[in-house]
Amino acid sequence: MNRARNSVVALLTALFVLAMPAFAAAADGVGTAGRVNDRYITFFCFGVIAFFAILVTVLSLIQGRLDAKKDQRRHDLDRFSS
């Protein structure tokens, strides 16, 4: 439990330390990526949408294969134990 708490504290501290420069550089619309426009934001959002769509598809395919393996193993155990 102590190890998990220390990990969470370290993660939150790192996020807080990294977030401060990001907010400080946001003056006058210029961030760490430079000056952004609507086209940049649109393509970034399309990338986020595509990433999650691909992630869900790949994870579903992996889960389907694992379920098929589990069912095959269960079938083999039932067949050999009888």
C-alpha positions in Angstrom: 0.0 0.0 0.0 2.9 2.3 0.9 4.5 1.7 -2.5 1.3 2.5 -4.4 0.8 5.7 -2.4 4.4 6.7 -3.2 3.9 6.0 -6.9 0.8 8.2 -7.0 2.5 11.0 -5.2 5.5 10.9 -7.5 3.2 10.8 -10.6 1.1 13.8 -9.4 4.3 15.7 -8.5 5.8 15.1 -11.9 2.5 16.2 -13.6 2.4 19.3 -11.5 6.0 20.2 -12.3 5.5 19.6 -16.0 2.2 21.5 -16.2 3.6 24.8 -14.9 5.9 25.5 -17.9 3.0 24.6 -20.2 0.7 27.2 -18.6 3.5 29.8 -18.4 4.2 29.6 -22.1 0.6 30.1 -23.1 0.9 33.9 -23.1 -0.3 35.6 -26.3 -1.4 32.3 -27.8 2.1 30.9 -28.2 2.6 27.6 -26.5 5.2 24.9 -26.8 4.0 24.0 -30.3 4.4 27.6 -31.4 1.5 29.7 -32.8 -1.4 27.4 -33.6 -4.3 28.0 -36.0 -7.6 26.3 -36.6 -6.2 23.9 -39.1 -3.6 22.6 -36.6 -6.3 22.2 -33.9 -8.6 20.4 -36.4 -6.0 17.9 -37.5 -4.8 17.3 -33.9 -8.4 16.5 -32.9 -8.9 14.2 -35.9 -5.7 12.4 -34.8 -7.1 12.0 -31.3 -10.3 10.6 -32.7 -8.5 8.2 -35.0 -6.2 7.1 -32.2 -9.0 6.1 -29.9 -10.9 4.4 -32.8 -7.9 2.3 -33.7 -7.1 1.6 -30.0 -10.7 0.2 -29.4 -10.5 -1.9 -32.6 -7.1 -3.4 -31.8 -8.0 -4.1 -28.2 -11.3 -5.8 -29.3 -9.4 -8.0 -31.8 -7.0 -9.0 -29.1 -9.8 -9.8 -26.6 -11.6 -11.9 -29.3 -8.4 -13.9 -29.9 -7.8 -14.4 -26.2 -11.5 -15.5 -25.7 -11.2 -18.0 -28.6 -8.0 -19.4 -27.0 -9.7 -19.7 -23.7 -12.7 -21.5 -25.2 -10.5 -23.9 -27.2 -8.5 -24.7 -24.0 -11.7 -25.3 -22.1 -13.0 -27.5 -24.8 -9.8 -29.5 -24.9 -9.8 -30.0 -21.2 -13.4 -31.2 -21.2 -12.7 -33.6 -24.1 -9.5 -35.1 -22.5 -10.9 -35.3 -19.0 -13.9 -37.4 -20.0 
